[in-house]
Amino acid sequence: MGRKPKSDEELVFNRLEAIRTKAGFTRQQLADAVDVHYQTIGYIERNEYSPSLVLALRIAKALNKKVEQIFSLEEI
């Protein structure tokens, strides 16, 4: 099960699902591209897990986006 952030201050909002689907990636395809389990992508998309900086950078690179286009500290 995904790890829940300890507080609202740790919550990272994202547009991952919308950007991923627009790019034509399945969760599995994106997971394979960034070397994680497909469930991790689902946890991130549902805001149940905040990715590490390294993972956020790998996701952004795989989707050809800037990190801040996908992830934010404010609801987007």
URHU-V505720 format. One record per backbone hydrogen bond with DSSP energy under -0.5 kcal/mol. CO is the residue of the C=O (numbers start at 1). NH is the residue of the N-H. If there is no record, write none. Layout:
# URHU-V505720
co->CO nh->NH
co->CO nh->NH
This chain:
# URHU-V505720
co->7 nh->10
co->8 nh->11
co->11 nh->13
co->13 nh->72
co->15 nh->19
co->16 nh->20
co->17 nh->21
co->18 nh->22
co->19 nh->23
co->20 nh->25
co->21 nh->24
co->26 nh->30
co->27 nh->31
co->28 nh->32
co->29 nh->33
co->30 nh->34
co->31 nh->35
co->31 nh->36
co->32 nh->35
co->37 nh->40
co->37 nh->41
co->38 nh->42
co->39 nh->43
co->40 nh->44
co->41 nh->45
co->42 nh->46
co->43 nh->48
co->43 nh->49
co->44 nh->47
co->49 nh->51
co->52 nh->56
co->53 nh->57
co->54 nh->58
co->55 nh->59
co->56 nh->60
co->57 nh->61
co->58 nh->62
co->59 nh->63
co->60 nh->65
co->61 nh->64
co->66 nh->69
co->66 nh->70
co->67 nh->70
co->67 nh->71
co->70 nh->15
co->72 nh->13
